[in-house]
Amino acid sequence: MGEGTSLFEDAPEIDLSRGRLDLALVRLRMAWRTLRDGWAVFVESRIGVLSLAIIAIFALMAFSHPILMATVWTPDVYDPVTGYAFDRFEHPSPPDWRHPLGTDSLGRDILSQLLFSTKSEFILGITAALVTVGIATTVGAVAAYYGGLVDSLLMRLADLIIALPGISLLIVLSALFNLNLFYLALIIGVLGGFGGTAIILKSQALSIRVKPYIEAARAAGGGHFHVIFVHIIPNLLPLSLLYMMFTVTGAIFAEAVLSFLGLLDIRMSWGIMIHTANTGGYLLAGANYWWLIVPAGASITLLCSAFYLVGRALDEVVNPRLRRHDR
Amino acid sequence: MTNYLLRRSGQMVLTLFLIVTLAFFLVQAQPGDYAAFYSLNPDIPAEAREQIKASFGLDKPLWQQYLIHMKNTLTGNFGVSFGHYPRPVIEVLAERLPRTIVLFLSATAVSFYLGFFLGKAIAWRRGGVLEYAATISGATLFTAFTPAFALMMIWIFAFKLGWLPVGKFLDPLIWRGAEVTANHVFSYMLATAAAFVVFAFLTLLVARKSGRFATGRLPFLIIAAGAVAIPVAWAFTGIGYLALDILRHMILPIATLTLISFAGTMLLTRNSMLETMREDYVMAARAKGLPEKVVRDRHAARNALLPVITSLVYSLIFAIDGSVIIEGVFSWPGTGMTLLQAVRSEDLPLVMGAMVFIGLFSLLAHVIVDVLYVYLDPRIRYQ
């Protein structure tokens, strides 16, 4: 545009790159404020904070295993799969100061198995949750934005997946094929992502789609792709985070059940620890061999319910209608 | 309303079709040849082998096999089980399906009622001790590792206390001299239970229609009299002790399944109630001076019920999956345990059959929820 043709001759010159930086800063500040307000609501729920602490403890446990293996534990004795406690004459042996949770029927240290498995549970849960939420958020946003045929197809697919009994399907899959941790996480993620989570995120996306700022973005010349990924999906993220928590619970639970049935191709996990105790015939011995079942069983229940309860506390942050008082 | 139900049933048929397809291709895709499984199984005599090969078209290309399989499935021919040779798959499954249905239905009914009752109570008195206790214990049971929890129940009630049998469907020692089969007795028990439910429902319906009668205790007394009459009648049939044996074996699995699944309904009802309690009509009901209990049960809880019913499909699937695990742990010979045994022994025809049956089962549960939803939601009923 030439100098003479401009309508706003005395308008201040705008440095576009500087404006972008300012915009980014404003967005960052707003995100920070949302986070801080959300945290304030989250902290009100005592159960939520307690559960978060439990998750943090499990995370510490996961980190502690490689450190312990490198420093005080010799691999010959303490390896979770191939170790053998030479210092005991019979296995399973009860807890003492060298083996704080005792040994299993094959002479392996239970505490080492427990700590080693924690890492894989986290990897499994988080991978499954990321896959689920990645797919579900995209599917939900796309279905809500385009509507029509795309919407019907995706939602009928979701209805179909909801109707499938997941654990039964996973039992068949893991029995017929060699599933390892990664494939399991992928399958759980895909099933969840195209299933129930997609429906919930779509209904949320529908209410975002009719907001004025979406129309404004379209009027300003934003393409479909731009509107979906820059305007709709970021507003779906809080709800996505919530459903990530529930997916983690489901994934850890599914892995434990399949391992318990002895159907997975995994070296060590909490489910396998109970499976070992079960096939050895120690389960109905109950309190006599408690260290074979209680640590693994309690870990599964604790970690699953911690993620689940954090999800429920987040629900009160995301859904203002559930809050105790308005903010 | 008819439109809605027709559309839903159309979707269900499509879903069933896809489940059959999925089961077929999963079994085809697994390492190892399905046709070879049939023809190499030494338990199957040569002439039967040829007959099976021909009827399933195992020498034909895959797409033709698929079409034949679909036709066979639709006509109820699921093939012959490897593990239970020479019994056909459909016979094995038909024998076991009622046991799963009973386990699932009674656990779902009890856990739904319990969950709804507790959910509205903890929402009404928010922040109380009851809420913390119910939320934590509910969520713990809900996310508890089902096999370990079931084993703990067995250990406590069957092993330590010795009140109930450890597992299985019946006690062979009691049944040794019996002249009737277990399924025979079980189907009579099912018929009795169904008749009782219809009787109770009709009594309540008549009571509600005829005004004054409803306010008294009479309908409940009639139902209670019916409940007392049933065991007395069974005691005179001569097979009452056999029915009692099955009943004793049922208690522990049903209780376990109920305990692990009530929390879903409870926590959902709580959230739904919290949203409903903010509505103006609840405040209006309070302002009218209605008793708290009436406001809670008649005004808030009735409206909070609808989203809970909508989400019932999720808890149904949870309960179906849970019953597969529980059947495995309790050795309860239903469809779920059949599936577990079949996948472990590579009894492929039975795997496909059991998958289709479990899928069919969950679809039927969906249809029931849909009908219930239509009945409860006037917006759909009067469309």
Interface residues (C-beta under 8 A of the other chain):
Chain A: R46 I47 R156 D159 L160 I162 A163 L164 P165 G166 I167 S168 L169 I171 V172 L173 A175 L176 F177 G196 T249 F253 A256 V257 F260 L261 L263 W270 G271 I274 N278 L283 L284 G286 I293 A296 G297 I300 T301 C304 S305 Y308 L309 R312 D315 R321 L322 R324
Chain B: Q11 L14 T15 L18 I19 A23 L26 V27 A29 Q30 P31 R126 G127 Y132 T135 I136 A139 T140 F142 T143 A144 F145 T146 P147 A148 F149 L151 I154 W155 F159 K160 L267 N271 L274 E275 R278 V313 Y314 I317 I320 D321 V324 I325 G328 G336 L339 L340 V343 R344 V351 M355 I358 G359 S362 L363 H366
